[in-house]
């Protein structure tokens, strides 16, 4: 037999191709947004190491992710929601924060204990959010218990995290790790960092007295349902072993506009994961020493994680219930005939028959 | 090298073949039980598996599903290793090429079924990019309803996945539909899974039934390919779903793809039961050759257009016997027929002129009228008959002739009062021919041999190959072409007309005439050996692209000159590593 050379693929080549395609796909979006309004804001409940909190979640419009401008992640459409020109002034960002506080005043009886700030990029990247703004925001929320800010691992350093810890906040850095498998992160998601960078970021956060929350992506493009499940099970376990990583938020991929995933979806080459798969991962990793939550966006729709249409709401409720209680027995309550279809898909779907069922 | 897949029979783009595993599998077939998937390279690196001859190993791959941008497909394309066991490579339309595998799995399949245009385009693109004697597999898409059309398009291998998944969803699959199980108060099947009371029949039974139905349909499809009758089946079966009908019609628009794989003649009859029959390669090819290659050689007699008969060849029918008695060798007869168009008397034996049976109601559709009118116009254009006598009944036939008459600005003579075989009509026909000279039997025999040569080898071949010293021996329809008579008697034999298909089989002398003529020669260049009986594909050095199954071919190598009949299309002879390329009729050492 001749020498096997299955791996001729060069690392740079795949990423170049992904970026080229993503730039082209994104360029079709010509919407622009008001820099004085956040992308989104909402109130919810969240499970933290200190128990369940009322939360105020803010998607800050910072001009978007630098990586996305180079092309970026195959599933991420949030860049499409960024402002023209690419950067947002301090005054405008603070106006966005005020907008969120007003929203909270109107909608909630009391102030949320937990503040979560995402930027669809990196809150700790000073090209997105300057030091002045970062410190002002830390001060604004100093009266709360806990804060979560989103960042790529590159920008997580001890000093920046310490600003929040020193303001008296339990501080978590939310890192879009997506998967603990470097190969999947690189080739399927098109994200450039490695798991070791995440471990370093966790160490930095921990040294400052904070922690990290890993965001995992279930079923990026090109994976089968069973590969996606295995990837998540392995990723949860690996995250649980990282010092300073106390929470994993495992989120099923959905089909966002102006993304490569949407291109695949449009040509019947992608199906978001089954909610059964989410349940399976949560249930099978419940014994890990880490909080695992999931917030399926767009559940029950073709573009979001879904089962058969009959049981989606029930499955979603079980998942949300698990988020708050971490009790795997919640999944025993949900059954549906479509579990047989899901089983057949898990057993049979191959990389060359994606997707086997809608 | 394709060592583990061999095509045995071709019916259009469909093939009956053998997956040569330790236990061989006749394809098209479901191959779930014969497949070992070495896995995807997306989540992890993988070693090339050890593999063995008991299974078809899908080599480590990156599936590229529907919608994968071309740059991404190319950047992530896998270089497949050379292995010495049966192997399959996963490709997309962007990455399909000869990877040295025995089979190719097209990874966009799920996005193609249901979309005729995309499906046809992808299958043709892939089939043309991979060697002819390799299998094309579509995974996760086959159902009892669509599998005949998938195979008809050129797919060899499928699996049970779709049938199983639909069963779990409570969809009861048949060749005509995907029923909701809950809506069926009785089961329209008696396969083993269905032989139980309806109320006990659950979704697992439904899975079992779906798989049975798929496998039964594949068995039927294999039978149809063996018989050369898949197209007739698909014309009906594809009606069960719009996209399948659209697929068949779009394939008809890809004439070159289908034509290349369609034999020059077959044993079996064509059932002309739908309008789509007119678009078949066999019909289109006949019309094209009659209008472009054939030329009438009776120049002193008028053309007499008569209706076709149910009995074939036409001259055996009672009606044609009556026309013949009225004509008395004073006219050149051509039969008008749907769906063939126009059949000059010399080609009445030539496939498919005596190999079709149509549904006769006397009502012609607009498409039939248009098609036959086009062929008649093409036939008449450039001919120099002293007169065109039309001896056809009213419905359809007459309308066509009048249309052509107007288009060509000619004036035809009509001889039928009410029906062509009435005494009055036949008397009119005889009357119209009065004064025209009779042609001689020998002239008719020569013209027949030359006409078939034109049809078979190309315009002018009848004169080029047989020259002006042609003599005919034997009695029609068992005619032989010979060279000039010698003192001792018959001249050297050049060819024989086969009664069954109306084509010529050449002798060595005939083949030498062909090679020496200006007519394009279908040549199979072979290695240095003298073939007996047949030439196997590995012995072929180069084969003309235009060679079709059933074509007469010249077989030539450093030490042999022969003539025979192709059993593979030319490009397949070039690419195949197994199988019989052509049958040798005569060979000489040289």
Interface residues (C-beta under 8 A of the other chain):
Chain A: X1 X2 X3 X4 X5 X6 X7 X8 X9 X13 X14 X16 X17 X18 X20 X21 X181 X183 X184 X187 X188 X221 X222 X223 X224 X227 X230 X231 X260 X263 X264 X265 X266 X267 X268 X269 X270 X308 X337 X338 X340 X341 X343 X344 X345 X348 X349 X350 X351 X352 X353 X354 X355 X356 X357
Chain B: X37 X39 X40 X41 X42 X43 X44 X45 X46 X47 X48 X58 X59 X60 X61 X62 X63 X64 X65 X66 X67 X68 X69 X71 X72 X74 X75 X76 X77 X78 X79 X80 X81 X82 X83 X84 X90 X105 X106 X107 X108 X109 X110 X111 X139 X140 X141 X159 X161 X162 X164 X165 X168 X169 X170 X203 X204
